[in-house]
Amino acid sequence: MSSPLTRPSATPERPRRLLILLGGALIAATYLFLVVVQPAEIAGGMGSVASLVSLVGFLGGGALLVAGILPMLSTSSLVVMPLGIALNIAIGQVAGSLGMQIYLDAIGTVLVAVLAGPAAGAATGALSNAIWGLFNPFALPFAAGAALIGLLAGLAAKYGAFRHVYLAPVAGLVVGAIGGLVAAPVAVFMFGAAGTFGTNAIIAVFRSMGDKLLVAATKQGLLSDSLDKIVVFVLVALIVYALPRRAVLQFPFARTHRVLGQRTDVAGMGTKDGTTTGTTTAGAARGNRTGA
Amino acid sequence: MPRRRIYNPLTELLAAALLVVLVLVVNRWEFSLAVLVLVVVPAVLLSGRPRQIGLAIVLVAGPLLVSSLLLHGLFYPEGREVLLDLGVARVTAEGLAFAAGMGLRMGVFTGVLLSTAMTLDIPDLLATMTHRGWNRKLVFIVGSAVGLIPHVSLRARRISRAQQARGLVVGRGPVSRFRALLTVTTPLVIGLLVDASERTRMLEARGFSSSAPRTSYLPDTDSRGQRLARRAMVAAVGLVSVIRLAAAMAA
């Protein structure tokens, strides 16, 4: 690693925990308002109050989270975030245009969360939807849900969900179910649950059984998001297993929490300055060969 | 030919976002239609690239509008006035009205945001953010991500062609599709991560983690008048929103 040519800053930036707490509280309050307090079913009208609360609450909460998280991120995390955002948008746009029942728009978010941690994952999710919203306005209000996916994926990685490939789909199922629950009110109150032909077909089935729009969208979210996140988590697990060892070890989070378990273990690994010495394990060597 | 820029990109972006908020607050199809006809259509026509923007709006909003019309037009159990009974599906007047209202709203959102985004001068926007003292990490992420999106798409296409040349055939089954996705995304991510690793070293060597103020090489195109106008727009829309929402909650 090269040495900085500039003097270190006298006052290093600190995470703004108050902003993170406020952001989380705003998102939680918005969700509760939409689901519990908002009694009028969207189908009774287009729900001006609910739509506005959903846009401002989820976007504002996401913005506060990002403002609180950014100061605490290292340069290696920051550099990988645009990569995650670009992957989300590029792959998500293709999946959407093909009318698939799943979205595949969180591959970058989960990848960043696994390598750089829950905070970087949450910021990637929120910023991803905010930037995508410029080109696809339907992504914009889902920023808070995407942040939650990044946060949960990072926590799952921290506690070992990516150490074995069979654990990844289990974590994906749980994260997807939570994500689906959060995304459903946004989809309903902002866009009347309009989505791709695939997701709308699922909603239509529940609506034909007499479900209210919010209930039908929630059931669809639980189905589609769970399936989507199972696929995404398995895909990301297989991608990170194939990464060269040095590509994984450049991230302090992945090193410190042994996110990939024995796959990236080296003697002397996990030191604070990031130096790595010693020999690779069989898994790491395999990763190198696959990634080469 | 791109249009001559009158306002700073930050002003244009904020105006577009506030227009979206106003459409939600007013929540009347007449207002949405007025915004579509009086703002979106002229903005697209005067953009200098009406074909590209028009096509993008149709491609983004079109499938959603059609699927929304099918969903609410055919499956709307709250509907009372049945126009056509198809057994499982029923076409109701209320469902069609709801789909039309939502469709109009989605059309306005897409038109407003896409016509702004597709004529946005991204370097100018980033320079303005730097001049206004926005968080440099945020400016880096936004600028870098926007620059990476076409690069990632191009690289994915190239890898996809290379894998097809090596015998990759995408079947109709989910397993085959998943395998194809993996064979494209794995080398794509590895390549991008190696690039990111190089970039990390270069940024660290140039003092990226320092919190000293940044200098933008681009001139500041923002003006005091526009800064005041942005504050006034936010205050006006905020006030209208609070008044209308208070009235809606009281009713």
Boltz contact constraints between the chains, C-beta under 6 A:
constraints:
  - contact:
      token1: [A, 2]
      token2: [B, 201]
      max_distance: 6.0
  - contact:
      token1: [A, 2]
      token2: [B, 205]
      max_distance: 6.0
  - contact:
      token1: [A, 4]
      token2: [B, 204]
      max_distance: 6.0
  - contact:
      token1: [A, 4]
      token2: [B, 207]
      max_distance: 6.0
  - contact:
      token1: [A, 5]
      token2: [B, 205]
      max_distance: 6.0
  - contact:
      token1: [A, 6]
      token2: [B, 207]
      max_distance: 6.0
  - contact:
      token1: [A, 6]
      token2: [B, 210]
      max_distance: 6.0
  - contact:
      token1: [A, 9]
      token2: [B, 210]
      max_distance: 6.0
  - contact:
      token1: [A, 9]
      token2: [B, 211]
      max_distance: 6.0
  - contact:
      token1: [A, 13]
      token2: [B, 211]
      max_distance: 6.0
  - contact:
      token1: [A, 43]
      token2: [B, 78]
      max_distance: 6.0
  - contact:
      token1: [A, 46]
      token2: [B, 27]
      max_distance: 6.0
  - contact:
      token1: [A, 46]
      token2: [B, 101]
      max_distance: 6.0
  - contact:
      token1: [A, 48]
      token2: [B, 27]
      max_distance: 6.0
  - contact:
      token1: [A, 48]
      token2: [B, 248]
      max_distance: 6.0
  - contact:
      token1: [A, 49]
      token2: [B, 245]
      max_distance: 6.0
  - contact:
      token1: [A, 49]
      token2: [B, 248]
      max_distance: 6.0
  - contact:
      token1: [A, 51]
      token2: [B, 24]
      max_distance: 6.0
  - contact:
      token1: [A, 52]
      token2: [B, 24]
      max_distance: 6.0
  - contact:
      token1: [A, 52]
      token2: [B, 25]
      max_distance: 6.0
  - contact:
      token1: [A, 70]
      token2: [B, 135]
      max_distance: 6.0
  - contact:
      token1: [A, 70]
      token2: [B, 137]
      max_distance: 6.0
  - contact:
      token1: [A, 75]
      token2: [B, 200]
      max_distance: 6.0
  - contact:
      token1: [A, 75]
      token2: [B, 203]
      max_distance: 6.0
  - contact:
      token1: [A, 75]
      token2: [B, 204]
      max_distance: 6.0
  - contact:
      token1: [A, 75]
      token2: [B, 208]
      max_distance: 6.0
  - contact:
      token1: [A, 75]
      token2: [B, 209]
      max_distance: 6.0
  - contact:
      token1: [A, 76]
      token2: [B, 200]
      max_distance: 6.0
  - contact:
      token1: [A, 78]
      token2: [B, 137]
      max_distance: 6.0
  - contact:
      token1: [A, 79]
      token2: [B, 196]
      max_distance: 6.0
  - contact:
      token1: [A, 79]
      token2: [B, 199]
      max_distance: 6.0
  - contact:
      token1: [A, 79]
      token2: [B, 200]
      max_distance: 6.0
  - contact:
      token1: [A, 80]
      token2: [B, 196]
      max_distance: 6.0
  - contact:
      token1: [A, 81]
      token2: [B, 141]
      max_distance: 6.0
  - contact:
      token1: [A, 82]
      token2: [B, 141]
      max_distance: 6.0
  - contact:
      token1: [A, 82]
      token2: [B, 144]
      max_distance: 6.0
  - contact:
      token1: [A, 82]
      token2: [B, 145]
      max_distance: 6.0
  - contact:
      token1: [A, 82]
      token2: [B, 148]
      max_distance: 6.0
  - contact:
      token1: [A, 83]
      token2: [B, 192]
      max_distance: 6.0
  - contact:
      token1: [A, 83]
      token2: [B, 196]
      max_distance: 6.0
  - contact:
      token1: [A, 85]
      token2: [B, 145]
      max_distance: 6.0
  - contact:
      token1: [A, 86]
      token2: [B, 145]
      max_distance: 6.0
  - contact:
      token1: [A, 86]
      token2: [B, 148]
      max_distance: 6.0
  - contact:
      token1: [A, 86]
      token2: [B, 149]
      max_distance: 6.0
  - contact:
      token1: [A, 86]
      token2: [B, 152]
      max_distance: 6.0
  - contact:
      token1: [A, 89]
      token2: [B, 149]
      max_distance: 6.0
  - contact:
      token1: [A, 90]
      token2: [B, 152]
      max_distance: 6.0
  - contact:
      token1: [A, 90]
      token2: [B, 153]
      max_distance: 6.0
  - contact:
      token1: [A, 127]
      token2: [B, 141]
      max_distance: 6.0
  - contact:
      token1: [A, 131]
      token2: [B, 145]
      max_distance: 6.0
  - contact:
      token1: [A, 134]
      token2: [B, 117]
      max_distance: 6.0
  - contact:
      token1: [A, 135]
      token2: [B, 117]
      max_distance: 6.0
  - contact:
      token1: [A, 136]
      token2: [B, 60]
      max_distance: 6.0
  - contact:
      token1: [A, 137]
      token2: [B, 109]
      max_distance: 6.0
  - contact:
      token1: [A, 137]
      token2: [B, 110]
      max_distance: 6.0
  - contact:
      token1: [A, 137]
      token2: [B, 113]
      max_distance: 6.0
  - contact:
      token1: [A, 191]
      token2: [B, 106]
      max_distance: 6.0
  - contact:
      token1: [A, 192]
      token2: [B, 102]
      max_distance: 6.0
  - contact:
      token1: [A, 194]
      token2: [B, 64]
      max_distance: 6.0
  - contact:
      token1: [A, 194]
      token2: [B, 68]
      max_distance: 6.0
  - contact:
      token1: [A, 197]
      token2: [B, 67]
      max_distance: 6.0
  - contact:
      token1: [A, 200]
      token2: [B, 67]
      max_distance: 6.0
  - contact:
      token1: [A, 200]
      token2: [B, 71]
      max_distance: 6.0
  - contact:
      token1: [A, 204]
      token2: [B, 71]
      max_distance: 6.0
  - contact:
      token1: [A, 204]
      token2: [B, 75]
      max_distance: 6.0
  - contact:
      token1: [A, 207]
      token2: [B, 75]
      max_distance: 6.0
  - contact:
      token1: [A, 208]
      token2: [B, 75]
      max_distance: 6.0
  - contact:
      token1: [A, 208]
      token2: [B, 88]
      max_distance: 6.0
  - contact:
      token1: [A, 210]
      token2: [B, 77]
      max_distance: 6.0
  - contact:
      token1: [A, 238]
      token2: [B, 182]
      max_distance: 6.0
  - contact:
      token1: [A, 239]
      token2: [B, 186]
      max_distance: 6.0
  - contact:
      token1: [A, 239]
      token2: [B, 189]
      max_distance: 6.0
  - contact:
      token1: [A, 242]
      token2: [B, 186]
      max_distance: 6.0
  - contact:
      token1: [A, 243]
      token2: [B, 190]
      max_distance: 6.0
  - contact:
      token1: [A, 247]
      token2: [B, 193]
      max_distance: 6.0
  - contact:
      token1: [A, 250]
      token2: [B, 197]
      max_distance: 6.0
  - contact:
      token1: [A, 291]
      token2: [B, 190]
      max_distance: 6.0
